[in-house]
């Protein structure tokens, strides 16, 4: 089947969704997705971030679809034409969806461990507004320990339900899910049970915001201060292929390897994620690459940052240097400086 998205055509197999076809093309035509996850069955159709405008249904029925559709759950038809980035309707809809997602979301970016690799941050940077029209009180929840290594911040949750699907598809006994309905809906465990299965840490990786955080990495560092490396080890519970985030010679955290759409390539076990923090536990393969514009990619391996020269008076620079000496070396008398003699 032939599908055209923003003027770019591609041949796809029957059953391919519009979002999958857009990812095959790549670039700016790819809609954002907060709930869809290609590794999880039944994901998608909840956040409405991936809305697109179908301007031509198919060769058999060329009529356009009257409403915007969610590209992650809408199948392609032969001859279909889709407007994604090129449609003003789509741009306005994505701004509205972003505003809706941020209604109850707190401004936790300065303290949130997800900052720097947060999909909601990226979405709001491109489609968000600098002000809000929401004047009501935001709903609030207390942080909740839902396992020995996972903390839940329900204030940040956007109810994408990825963590629920991970638990359903990777474990036998899921003990958490969506509680209540409507504006009261929230993620919680059944009767405050702890999540302690061996694959529970993958809920942290699939969460697009900072609602589920790693307690072993909590408040330790910002992700852009760490250097991510691909690493592997022999593990009898999972594939053992991970990304280790290092600060100097210290491994601060371990995550699954993610692709360009921030989806885990292969899920890993809790032993690899939480217990193996020694460099000797891993075979380091090499540095991991990220998209050029990512904050994680700044000031890293091969970036040749230009030298910054401050053109100002020499007296100012000398004065600053002397100030540093006074702070660090109190035995240096002030009258010995050149500036004091002038």
N, C-alpha and C positions, 0 to 999 in steps of 0.2 A: 504494500500500500504506500501511496505517496502522500506525504503531509507537508504543508508549507507553514512555517512559523516566522512571522516578521520578514517575509520575503525569502527565507531560506528553506529549501526543500530537502527532504530526506526520505529514503525508503525504510519502512518499518514493518515488523511482523504483525499479523493480526493479534489483538489483545494488548498491544502496547498503548499505554496512556499518553496523554499529551505532555505531561511532565517528563516522562521517560524519553519521549522523542526530543523534547527540548534539551535534555541533558546530553543526548547523543550529538546534537548540534553544538552545544556549549556556548559560552560567551554570555552576552547580556540578555539573550532571549530566554534564559532559564529562569522560571518564576521562583521566588523564595518559597521555602517550605519549612514550617515549624512543627508539624505533626507527622508528615509523611516520612517513612523510613524504609528504604528499599529492602533491608534485611528482615523486616518484621511483617508478617502476613496480616492483612486487614488494617494496616495503618493508613492514615490520610482521611481527608474529608471533615476535619474538625476545626482547624484554625482559620481556614478561608484565606490564607495569605497567597495562595497560588492561583487566584482567579485569573482567567483569561477570557478574551472575546473571540468567539468562533464566528468569523465573518462569512464562512461558507461551510455548510454541514458536510457535504460530500458531492461527488459527481452525480450520484443518483438523486440526491435531494439538495440542491445548492442553496436552499434558504438558510439565512443566518440564524443562529440561536438567539432568541430575544433577550435572554439574561446571561450575565457572566457565569461561567461554570468553573468548578474546581478542577484544575488540570490533573491533579494527582489521582482522581477517581473517574475521569472521563476518558473513554477509549477513543482511539483514532479511527477515522473512516477514510476510505480511499478518496483522494481529492480534497480532503479537508484543508481549510485555510484558517489560520489562527493569528490573532494579534495579541502580543504579550507586552513587550516594552513599548511598542509603537502605538498603543491605544491610549488615548486620554481617559477613557472610561476605566480602563484597568488601573492606570496610575492613581486616579482619584479613589477607586475602591481599595487599593492597597494602603493608601494613606488613612482611610477610614478604619480599616481592619487594624492597622498599627495603633491608631488612637484608641480603639476598643481594647486591644491587648494591654495597653499601658494604663487603663483606667484604674485598676487596683494594684498595679505593679509599683513597688516602692522605689525610691531613688537610692538604691543600695550599691550602685556601681563603685563608689569609692571604697567600699569595704567588702564587696562580693568577690569570692574566689573565682567566679566564672568570668569576671571582667577581662577583656582581651581575647576571649574565644567564645563570646556569647552571641548566639544567632539573633536574639532580640535586640542586642546592641546594634548589630549590623543592619537589621531591618529598620530600626528607628533612625539610624544615621542616614539611610537612603530615603525613607518614606515618612519619617516622623516630623513633628512640629516642635518648635521651641517653647510653645505655650500649651496649656491644657484648658479645656472648657468644663472639666469635671470639678464641681465645687462641693460635692457630697463627701462624706467621710469614707475613706478607703476601708475595706474589710481587712482585718488583721488577725493573725494567728501567732501563737508562741512557737519558737523553734522546737522541734520534736526529734528525739533520738529514736530512729526506727530500726536500728541495728547497732552492733558494736562498732562499726566503722562508717556509718552513714547518718547524716543529719538532714532532716527535712525542714525547709523554710517555705511553708505554704504561702506566705505573702508573695513570693516571686513566681509561684506556679501559674502556668497558663492553661492547664488541663489538656495538654496534648495527648496524654494517656500513653506515651511511649513506654514509661516505666512499668505500667500495668501489663502491656503486651510483652515486654521482655520477661517479666515474671511468669506470664502465662505460657510462653513458648520455650523458655529455657529451664524452667523448674517444674516440679511435680505439685508442690503445695504452695500456691500463692496466698499470702496472708494480708495483702493490701489492695486497695482499689479506690474507686470514686465513691465517696459517701455523699448523701443528700442530693438535692436537685437544684437547678436554676442557679441563682446568685449565691446560694449556700453550698454549692458543690465544692468538694475538696478531696484531696488525696490523703488517705490515712490508713492505718493498719486496723485489722479487725480486733476489737477489744484490746487495743494497745499491745498486740503481739509484736515480738522482735523479728526482723527479717534477718535470718542467719544462714540461708542456703549458700552454697559455694559459688554461685554465679550472680549473686545479688549486686556486686559492685558494678556490673554492666549498666545498672539503672543510672549511675552517675554519668557514664559516657553518653547515653542516649538522651539525657535531659538537655534541651536546647537553652535553658536558662540556668540560674544558680539555685534552683529549688532543692536539688539533691547534691550535697557536697561531701567530699572526702574528709573525714575527721582527722586522718593522719597527715593531711596537707593543709588543713584549715589554718588560715592566717599566717602561713609560713612565709610566703613570697608571692609576688606577682608572676604570672606566666611569662611575661616578656623579659624577666630577669633570668629565667632558666633557659638552658639549651637542650632541645629535644633530640634524642638519638634513637634510631631504630636498634632494637636489641632482641635477643631470643635466648631461650634456655630450654632444656629438656624437661617437659612437664607431662605428667600422666593424666592431668585433668583437663587441659586445654591445649591449644596450638602452641602456646609459649612465645608467640610473636607479639611484641609490645613496643611502646614508645616510652623510654625512660627520660624523665626531665631532670637534668643535672644542674647543680650550682657548684662550680668547681669540681671536686671529686665526689661530691655528695649527691645521691639520688634522692630527690625530694618527693617525687611521686611517680607512679607507673600507670599508664593508661593503654587502652587498645589503640591500634593504629587506625587512623581515620583518613578517608579519601577527601577529594576536593569539596565534597558536599557535607563534610563533617560527620560522615557516617562511618561507624566502626567496620573495618574490613573483616575481622574475625573476633568473636567474643573471647574474653579471657577469664580465668578463674580468680577467686579472691586471694589465693595463695600467691600468685604472681603479682597481683595488684597491691596487696597490703603488707605481705610478709617478706618479700624479697627486695629489700632496699640497700643491699650491699652491692658494690660494683662487681665484686668477685662472683656474684650469683648469675651474672649476665655475660653474654658474648655481644659486645658492642659492634654493630655493623657499620654505622656511620651516621652523620647528621641527617635529620629529616627535613625535607623541604616543605615550605608552605607557600600559599599564594603571595604574590609580590606585595600586595597592599596590606597584608596581615600585620598586626602589631607584634606578633610573635616573631616575625621575620626581620624586624628592625634591629640594627646593630648586632647582627649575628655573623655567621661564618665568612661570607665572601662580600659583605657590604663594604664598599670603600666610601666612607662618609667624608664629605669635603671638610677641610680644615677651616675652622671658624677663626677669623682674625678680628679683634676688637680695636678699631682705630679711635684712639682717644689720647688725652694728654698723658705724658709720661708721669707727671706728678701724681695723677690719680692712681695709676697702676702701682707706683712705688708706695703710695700711701696704703693701698690695700695689702701689699706685701708686708709692710711694717705692722699693720694691724694684725696680720696672722702671726707674726713673730711675738707680738705682745700677748696674744692669746695663748700661744704654745710655749713661749719662753719668757717668763716674767722677770728673769734676771737681766734682760736686755734693756738698758736705760733708754728712755725716750729721747734724751738730749743728744744721744749719739747718732741719730738719724740725720740724713742730709736735709730733709725737709724742715727739721726743727731749727737748723742753723740759718736758713734763709729768712 
